[in-house]
């Protein structure tokens, strides 16, 4: 089931506020429709001709938007698994030298480069600015049960097994520093001894609980030394203990996973998980989620984490800015990528141009026809080396090219330390030297360099394998998306926006052909196109040959999409070519202070803030 629901577009005649629920198809790739960059006028940007890109992972500042002919959708499936520890990274450094999305794209891709060329209608449309403020783009995840995720409860489930709140204050800053260094193997110490001042059994118990709770992988024991009591912390099971929380410390009656709602501002999902894991001192791979969410946005989604208590998670609300965790519950199972039905969007388009009739016409077209379900620009990266090129090299088994594409210098805006790292790599081809230029070791470049240092330049496959699996698969999924976009544009060019004999539709999870006699029983909203793979069929008209020609040109065999390395074998999937959002509503509002939000967030509602008051009141379009 694919669902895109929109509620509320605000435009400044102000602003257009659009809300939408977007639901992706769970397949082997995470399928989500996202409402984001739109370029809907030929040559200009504006809401025009239903060329609406619902994108969920675009970094950077405001994009000029247009609703034009067509519509785009994008997804990103990025999940952190088996991350190496990071050397003293601060959040501030991550944000340092951040560039605008527009700057990044100056030397990057155009929509035409990734096959985004068609529109669904020909009305004039209007223009506006998308994401002028990150709070102009709000995403609420829709779970597989159809429930929209909201952060509306910060309470902690009552559990007698939880230690007291004293665990967060009983250790000094110096003791925490020593324990963290021990936990992360950052020094040669095999243990850390903490003297128990004001020795009582209760005090010792709290210290034991604090160390085990706050520093997973460490065990404790009590020792008498020269008449004084010490709590001694030591490693229980080597480095793997950090990624595998202790089994014996978790009540058997409690579900192994703590599910919670994560509210975040101006951070993408992977960055958010890395921040949480650093504060909790655990590996990022114990977190799971159903889909990645935008950076430049306010997003609300469900997260699950293995054997971390709600009490510890709730404590992060006191430590972190632009994050809020709540709606805690214990469950037996983690979350899986793609399990969501979609996303509900509330979007503001500011400084709109065009008449009321043009706005009405464009929004009605979006509501009634929908948009072309293109994978959006963030799917393909923001630099001059698109991710689909890396994916193509992986599928070709060209591992030296994979390494070069990821590490070589490229034009376009990047963080300064990445530029220096690439320059060092180009000059020396020394992975250790290039790695030293990176304060952020968890980026893909850092992980690959670490792998090359470990396995050597002649074993690039193993070095690349250090990168978390879902990050690696992102590259080949990007190539699939690139092919899909191009083939959909050709399908629309050749056959228009109507079903034809030989098109594919889904009956349950199975694709079947539309026969000549059945054409009138379907609409364009039923038609799907395959992402290439070994377990899909292709349309039974000339687009089938177009698929074959495109893959042949890329030195790939469409009849053999299995790879020597199983992870990189593509089974394929199906994706609807046109998405019609559900529950679309909008209004035009006028305002005189661009800094005032045009709607309340979940946190605003939790804090009891009144809804915003506009300069002359909202102007309703419908």
C-alpha positions in Angstrom: 0.0 0.0 0.0 1.3 3.4 -0.9 -0.2 6.4 0.9 0.7 10.1 0.6 -1.3 12.3 2.9 -1.1 16.0 2.9 -2.6 18.5 5.3 -1.9 22.1 5.1 0.2 24.1 2.7 0.8 27.7 3.9 1.9 30.3 1.4 3.0 33.8 2.1 1.2 36.2 0.2 2.3 35.2 2.5 2.9 31.5 2.6 1.2 28.3 1.6 0.9 25.7 4.3 0.4 22.2 2.9 -0.1 19.1 4.9 0.3 15.7 3.5 0.5 12.1 4.5 2.9 10.2 2.4 3.1 6.4 2.5 5.8 4.3 0.8 5.6 0.8 -0.3 7.5 -1.6 1.9 9.6 -3.7 -0.4 13.2 -4.7 -0.1 14.0 -1.1 -0.4 12.4 1.3 2.0 9.7 3.0 0.0 8.5 6.4 1.1 7.0 9.3 -0.7 8.3 12.6 0.6 7.3 16.2 -0.1 10.2 18.4 -0.5 12.0 20.1 -3.4 9.7 21.0 -6.2 10.6 22.3 -9.5 7.5 22.6 -11.4 7.9 25.2 -14.0 10.0 24.7 -17.0 12.9 27.1 -16.4 11.6 28.5 -13.1 10.8 27.1 -9.8 7.3 27.1 -8.5 4.3 24.9 -7.6 3.4 24.0 -11.1 2.2 21.1 -13.1 2.5 18.7 -10.2 6.2 18.3 -10.4 6.3 17.9 -6.7 9.3 16.2 -5.1 8.4 14.7 -1.8 11.8 14.3 -0.3 12.7 13.3 3.1 16.5 13.5 3.4 17.7 16.7 1.8 20.4 18.5 3.8 20.9 22.2 3.5 18.9 25.4 3.5 15.8 26.5 1.7 15.1 25.2 -1.8 13.1 27.3 -4.2 10.0 25.3 -5.0 7.7 25.1 -7.8 4.7 22.9 -8.3 5.0 22.0 -11.8 4.3 19.1 -14.0 5.3 15.9 -12.4 6.2 14.9 -9.0 9.1 13.4 -7.4 9.6 11.1 -4.5 12.7 10.2 -2.7 13.9 7.9 -0.1 17.1 7.0 1.6 17.8 3.8 3.4 20.6 4.4 5.8 21.1 2.4 8.9 24.2 2.3 11.0 25.5 -1.2 11.8 28.9 -2.2 13.2 30.2 1.4 13.6 33.8 1.8 14.7 34.2 4.0 17.7 34.8 7.7 17.1 37.7 9.7 18.4 36.5 12.6 20.5 33.9 14.0 18.1 31.8 16.9 19.2 28.5 17.8 17.8 29.7 21.3 17.2 32.4 20.1 14.9 29.9 18.1 12.8 27.9 21.3 12.1 31.1 23.3 11.5 31.6 24.4 7.9 28.2 23.2 6.9 27.3 24.5 3.4 24.0 25.3 1.9 22.3 22.7 -0.2 22.3 25.2 -3.1 26.1 25.6 -2.8 26.5 21.8 -2.7 24.5 21.4 -5.8 26.4 24.1 -7.8 28.8 21.5 -9.1 26.5 18.5 -8.5 23.6 17.0 -10.4 20.6 18.5 -12.1 17.2 16.8 -12.2 17.8 15.8 -15.8 21.0 14.0 -14.8 19.0 11.5 -12.8 16.1 11.1 -15.2 13.7 13.6 -13.7 12.3 15.3 -16.9 8.5 14.8 -17.1 5.4 16.4 -15.6 1.8 15.2 -15.1 0.0 18.4 -16.2 0.5 21.7 -18.1 -1.1 24.4 -15.9 1.0 27.5 -15.2 1.6 26.9 -11.6 3.2 29.3 -9.0 6.5 29.7 -7.3 7.5 29.8 -3.6 10.4 29.1 -1.2 10.6 25.7 0.4 12.4 25.3 3.7 13.3 28.9 4.2 13.3 27.8 7.9 13.8 24.2 8.8 10.6 24.5 10.9 8.7 25.0 7.7 8.9 21.3 6.9 7.5 18.9 9.5 7.3 15.2 9.1 5.3 12.7 11.2 5.9 9.0 10.5 2.9 6.8 9.8 3.4 3.3 11.3 2.3 0.1 9.6 -0.9 0.2 11.7 -1.8 3.6 10.1 -1.2 5.5 13.3 0.6 8.9 12.9 3.6 9.2 15.4 3.3 12.2 17.7 5.5 13.1 20.7 2.8 13.7 23.4 4.0 11.8 26.5 7.3 12.3 28.3 6.5 10.0 31.2 8.6 7.0 32.0 7.0 3.6 32.3 6.9 2.5 36.0 9.3 -0.4 36.4 10.5 -1.6 39.8 13.6 -3.1 38.2 15.0 0.3 37.2 17.8 1.7 39.4 17.4 5.0 41.2 17.9 8.4 39.6 21.1 8.7 41.7 23.0 6.7 39.1 23.2 9.9 37.0 24.9 12.0 39.7 26.9 9.6 41.9 30.0 9.6 39.7 32.2 12.6 39.3 33.1 14.1 35.9 36.7 12.8 36.3 35.4 9.3 37.2 33.1 9.3 34.2 36.0 10.3 31.9 38.2 7.5 33.2 35.4 4.9 32.8 34.7 6.1 29.3 38.3 5.7 28.3 38.4 2.3 29.8 35.1 1.3 28.1 36.4 2.5 24.7 39.9 1.0 25.1 41.4 4.4 24.9 44.2 3.7 27.3 46.2 0.8 28.6 44.4 0.5 31.9 42.6 -2.9 32.5 40.5 -1.5 35.3 39.4 1.6 37.1 39.1 1.8 40.8 36.6 4.2 42.5 36.9 4.9 46.2 33.6 4.7 48.0 33.3 7.8 50.2 30.7 7.6 53.0 30.7 3.8 52.6 27.3 2.2 52.9 25.8 -0.8 51.1 23.3 1.5 49.4 26.0 3.8 48.1 28.0 0.9 46.7 24.9 -0.5 45.0 24.2 2.8 43.3 27.8 3.0 42.1 27.7 -0.6 40.7 24.4 0.3 38.9 25.7 3.6 37.6 28.8 2.0 36.0 26.9 -1.0 34.5 24.1 1.2 33.2 26.1 4.1 31.9 29.1 2.2 30.5 27.8 -1.0 28.8 30.5 -3.6 28.5 32.0 -2.9 32.0 31.5 -5.2 35.0 32.2 -4.2 38.6 33.4 -5.8 41.8 34.0 -4.5 45.4 37.5 -4.7 46.8 39.1 -3.8 50.2 42.4 -1.9 49.8 44.2 -0.7 52.9 41.0 -0.5 54.9 39.1 1.4 52.2 36.3 0.2 49.9 36.7 0.5 46.2 34.4 -0.4 43.3 36.6 -1.8 40.5 35.3 -1.6 36.9 36.8 -3.9 34.3 35.9 -5.3 30.8 33.5 -8.2 30.9 33.8 -9.6 27.3 36.3 -7.6 25.2 35.3 -5.1 22.6 32.1 -6.9 21.5 30.6 -6.2 24.9 30.1 -2.6 23.9 27.8 -3.6 21.0 26.0 -6.4 23.0 24.4 -5.2 26.2 24.7 -7.6 29.1 22.0 -10.3 29.0 21.9 -10.8 32.7 21.1 -7.2 33.6 17.8 -7.1 31.7 14.6 -8.5 33.4 13.3 -11.5 31.6 9.7 -10.3 31.9 10.5 -7.0 30.0 10.6 -6.8 26.2 14.2 -6.5 25.0 13.6 -3.4 23.0 12.6 0.0 24.3 10.5 1.8 21.6 10.3 5.6 21.8 9.2 8.5 19.7 12.1 10.8 18.6 11.4 14.4 17.9 14.4 16.1 16.2 15.2 19.4 14.6 17.7 20.0 11.9 19.4 16.6 12.1 19.1 13.6 9.8 18.2 10.3 11.3 21.7 8.8 11.1 23.3 11.9 12.8 20.6 11.6 15.5 21.4 8.0 16.1 25.1 8.7 16.3 24.5 11.5 18.9 22.2 9.2 21.0 24.8 6.4 20.9 27.6 8.7 22.0 25.6 10.0 24.9 24.6 6.5 25.9 28.0 5.1 25.2 26.8 2.3 23.0 27.2 1.2 19.4 24.8 2.8 16.9 23.8 -0.6 15.5 21.6 -1.4 18.5 19.1 1.2 17.3 16.5 0.4 14.6 13.9 2.5 12.8 11.5 2.2 9.9 12.8 5.0 7.7 15.3 7.9 7.5 14.1 11.4 7.9 15.2 14.8 6.6 17.9 16.9 8.2 16.5 20.3 7.4 13.2 19.7 9.0 11.4 18.9 12.2 10.6 15.2 12.2 8.9 12.8 14.5 9.5 9.0 14.1 9.6 5.8 16.1 12.9 4.4 17.2 13.7 1.1 18.9 16.9 0.4 21.0 18.1 -2.9 22.4 18.2 -3.2 26.2 18.4 0.5 27.1 15.9 1.6 29.7 13.3 4.3 29.2 14.8 5.9 32.3 18.2 6.3 30.6 16.7 7.6 27.4 14.5 10.1 29.2 17.5 11.4 31.0 18.9 12.6 27.5 16.1 15.1 27.4 18.1 17.1 30.0 21.3 16.9 28.0 20.4 17.3 24.3 19.2 20.3 22.4 16.9 20.0 19.4 15.9 16.5 20.5 13.1 15.2 22.5 12.4 11.5 23.4 9.1 10.2 24.8 6.2 7.8 24.3 8.3 5.0 25.8 7.2 1.3 25.7 9.0 -2.0 25.9 8.5 -4.4 23.0 9.8 -7.8 22.0 10.9 -6.9 18.5 13.0 -4.2 16.9 11.8 -2.0 14.0 12.6 -2.8 10.4 13.3 -0.5 7.4 10.3 -0.1 5.2 7.7 -1.2 7.8 6.1 2.2 7.8 3.0 3.1 5.7 4.4 6.5 4.9 4.7 10.0 6.3 2.4 12.9 7.1 3.8 16.2 6.0 3.1 19.8 7.0 4.9 22.1 4.6 5.2 25.9 4.3 6.0 27.6 1.0 6.9 31.2 1.6 6.9 34.2 -0.7 4.6 32.6 -3.2 3.9 34.2 -6.5 1.0 33.7 -8.7 -2.7 34.5 -8.5 -5.2 32.7 -6.3 -6.5 30.9 -9.3 -3.0 29.6 -10.1 -2.5 28.4 -6.6 -5.9 26.8 -6.6 -5.3 25.1 -9.9 -1.9 23.8 -8.9 -3.0 22.5 -5.5 -6.1 20.9 -7.0 -3.9 19.1 -9.6 -1.7 17.8 -6.8 -4.7 16.6 -4.9 -6.6 15.0 -7.8 -3.8 13.8 -10.1 -0.8 13.6 -7.8 2.9 13.6 -8.8 5.4 11.4 -10.6 6.9 9.2 -8.0 10.5 10.1 -8.9 13.3 9.4 -6.5 14.4 12.9 -5.4 17.8 14.5 -5.7 19.1 13.6 -2.2 18.9 10.0 -3.3 21.9 10.6 -5.5 24.1 12.7 -3.3 25.0 16.4 -3.2 28.5 16.4 -4.8 29.9 16.0 -8.2 30.3 12.2 -7.6 26.7 10.8 -7.6 26.0 7.8 -5.4 24.6 5.9 -8.4 28.0 5.9 -10.0 29.4 4.1 -6.9 26.5 1.7 -7.0 27.2 0.9 -10.7 30.9 0.2 -10.0 29.9 -2.2 -7.2 27.5 -4.1 -9.5 30.3 -4.2 -12.1 32.7 -5.6 -9.5 35.0 -2.7 -10.2 36.4 -2.2 -6.7 39.3 0.1 -7.5 36.7 2.4 -9.1 34.5 2.1 -6.0 37.4 3.2 -3.8 38.4 6.1 -6.1 34.8 7.4 -6.5 34.3 7.6 -2.7 37.7 9.1 -1.8 38.8 11.2 -4.8 38.6 15.0 -4.6 35.5 16.5 -6.2 34.2 19.9 -7.1 31.4 21.5 -5.0 31.1 22.6 -1.4 32.2 20.1 1.3 33.2 20.3 4.9 36.8 21.5 5.1 38.1 18.4 6.8 36.7 16.2 4.0 38.4 18.4 1.4 41.8 18.0 3.2 41.2 14.3 3.6 40.6 13.9 -0.2 43.6 16.0 -1.0 45.8 13.9 1.2 44.4 10.7 -0.4 45.1 12.0 -3.9 48.6 13.0 -3.0 49.7 9.9 -1.0 47.2 7.1 -1.4 48.0 6.4 2.2 44.8 5.5 4.1 46.2 6.2 7.5 47.5 9.6 6.5 44.2 10.5 4.9 42.3 9.2 8.0 44.3 11.5 10.3 42.7 14.5 8.5 39.2 13.4 9.6 37.9 14.4 13.1 34.7 12.6 12.1 35.5 8.9 11.7 32.0 7.7 11.2 31.5 9.2 7.8 31.7 6.8 4.8 35.1 8.1 3.8 36.5 7.5 7.3 35.1 4.0 7.5 36.5 3.1 4.1 40.0 4.5 5.0 39.9 2.6 8.3 39.1 -0.6 6.3 41.9 0.1 3.9 44.3 0.6 6.8 43.2 -2.7 8.3 43.0 -4.9 5.2 45.3 -3.3 2.8 44.9 -1.8 -0.7 44.7 -5.2 -2.3 41.6 -6.2 -0.3 39.2 -3.4 -1.1 36.1 -5.7 -0.8 36.8 -6.3 2.9 37.8 -2.7 3.5 34.5 -1.6 1.9 32.7 -4.2 4.1 33.6 -2.2 7.2 31.0 0.4 6.2 27.6 -0.5 7.7 25.6 -2.8 5.5 22.7 -0.4 4.9 25.1 2.4 3.9 26.7 0.1 1.4 23.4 -1.0 0.0 22.5 2.7 -0.4 24.8 2.9 -3.3 23.3 0.1 -5.3 19.8 1.2 -4.4 20.8 4.6 -5.8 21.7 3.0 -9.1 18.4 1.2 -9.2 16.7 4.5 -8.5 18.6 6.1 -11.3 17.5 3.5 -13.8 13.9 3.7 -12.5 13.7 7.5 -12.9 15.0 7.3 -16.5 12.7 4.4 -17.4 9.6 6.1 -16.0 10.4 9.3 -17.9 10.7 7.3 -21.1 7.5 5.4 -20.3 5.6 8.7 -19.8 7.2 10.1 -23.0 6.2 7.1 -25.1 2.7 6.3 -23.7 1.6 9.3 -21.7 -0.4 9.2 -18.5 -2.7 6.3 -19.2 -2.4 2.6 -18.8 -1.5 0.6 -21.9 -1.3 -3.1 -22.8 1.9 -4.6 -21.4 2.1 -2.3 -18.4 2.5 -3.8 -15.0 0.2 -3.7 -12.0 0.4 -5.4 -8.6 -2.1 -8.0 -7.5 -1.2 -8.4 -3.9 2.6 -8.6 -3.9 2.7 -10.1 -7.4 3.2 -8.1 -10.6 1.1 -9.0 -13.7 0.6 -7.6 -17.1 -2.3 -5.5 -18.3 -3.9 -7.3 -21.2 -5.5 -5.4 -24.1 -9.0 -6.3 -22.9 -8.4 -5.1 -19.4 -6.9 -1.7 -20.1 -10.1 0.2 -19.2 -10.2 -1.5 -15.8 -7.1 0.3 -14.6 -5.8 3.9 -14.2 -2.3 5.3 -14.3 -2.3 5.2 -10.5 -2.3 1.4 -10.7 0.7 1.1 -12.9 4.1 0.1 -11.4 7.6 -0.1 -12.9 10.3 -2.4 -11.7 13.6 -1.5 -10.0 16.0 -3.8 -11.9 16.8 -7.2 -10.3 16.7 -10.9 -10.7 13.2 -11.4 -9.2 11.1 -8.9 -11.2 9.5 -8.9 -14.6 9.6 -6.0 -17.1 6.8 -4.3 -19.0 5.8 -6.2 -22.1 6.3 -3.3 -24.5 9.2 -1.2 -25.8 10.2 0.0 -22.3 11.5 -3.6 -21.6 14.1 -3.1 -24.3 14.9 0.3 -23.0 15.8 -1.3 -19.6 18.0 -3.8 -21.4 19.8 -1.1 -23.4 20.5 1.0 -20.4 22.0 -1.8 -18.3 23.9 -3.1 -21.3 25.4 0.4 -21.8 26.5 0.2 -18.1 28.2 -3.2 -18.7 25.5 -5.0 -16.7 23.5 -8.1 -17.6 19.8 -7.6 -17.0 19.3 -11.3 -17.1 21.9 -11.9 -14.3 21.5 -9.4 -11.5 23.1 -11.8 -9.0 26.4 -10.6 -7.6 29.5 -12.7 -6.5 28.9 -11.1 -3.1 25.4 -12.0 -1.9 24.7 -8.6 -0.3 25.0 -6.9 -3.7 22.7 -9.2 -5.5 19.6 -7.2 -6.6 16.2 -9.0 -6.4 14.4 -5.8 -7.5 11.1 -4.3 -6.5 8.1 -2.5 -7.9 7.1 1.1 -7.5 4.0 3.1 -8.5 4.8 5.7 -11.2 2.2 8.2 -10.0 1.3 8.9 -6.4 -1.9 10.7 -5.4 -1.5 12.1 -1.9 -4.3 11.6 0.6 -6.1 14.1 2.7 -4.5 17.1 1.0 -5.5 20.5 2.4 -4.0 24.0 2.2 -4.5 27.6 3.1 -2.9 30.9 2.2 -1.9 33.1 5.2 -0.5 36.6 5.4 2.1 37.5 8.1 4.5 40.3 8.8 7.2 38.6 10.9 9.0 35.8 9.0 10.5 34.5 12.2 7.1 33.5 13.6 6.3 29.8 13.0 3.0 29.3 11.1 1.9 26.2 13.1 2.7 24.5 16.4 5.0 21.5 16.7 4.6 18.6 19.0 6.9 20.2 21.5 5.0 23.5 21.3 1.8 21.5 22.1 3.5 19.7 25.0 4.6 23.1 26.4 1.1 24.5 26.0 1.9 27.2 23.5 -1.0 28.9 21.8 -1.3 28.6 18.0 0.3 31.4 16.0 -1.6 34.6 15.2 -1.3 35.9 11.7 -1.0 39.5 10.6 -4.4 39.6 9.0 -5.7 36.2 9.7 -5.4 33.1 7.4 -6.8 33.3 3.9 -8.4 30.0 3.1 -8.2 28.8 -0.4 -10.7 25.9 -0.4 
